Amino acid sequence: MKTTGDLLALMSDAYEVTRDFRMVLKPSRNGVPPVVKLDDLYKFVDNMKALIPDGAPSLIQCARLEVKGAMVFQEGVVFVGDVKVVNKSSSLKTLGKGTYVDDTIEL
């Protein structure tokens, strides 16, 4: 793990803990982890945790997630495919519960 994006992926449902306490990709991922790119705002773990106060979004079906700008994900956010979330303003925005599929979401 090198980045907070990697940590977010590990915290998601794309990974599971084995009986011998190893973190591994779930079999349905076919050995390919989700790629998560977070804005520099989330460079530090505390800031990344502020992005997901209610837990990590679902990434089990996500190929790539990119987050730009000050954002908070509500509980129940699911990303599928290639998704980009962009906050164009300087104020904090909230991404509501829902499934986001192969889309660019601008708030």
ABEGO torsion letter per residue (X at the ends): XABAAAAAAAABAABBBBAAGBBBBBAAAGGBBBBBBBBAAAABAAAAAAABAAEBBBAAABABBBBBEBBBBBBGBBBBEBBBBBBABABBBBBBBEBBBGBBBBX
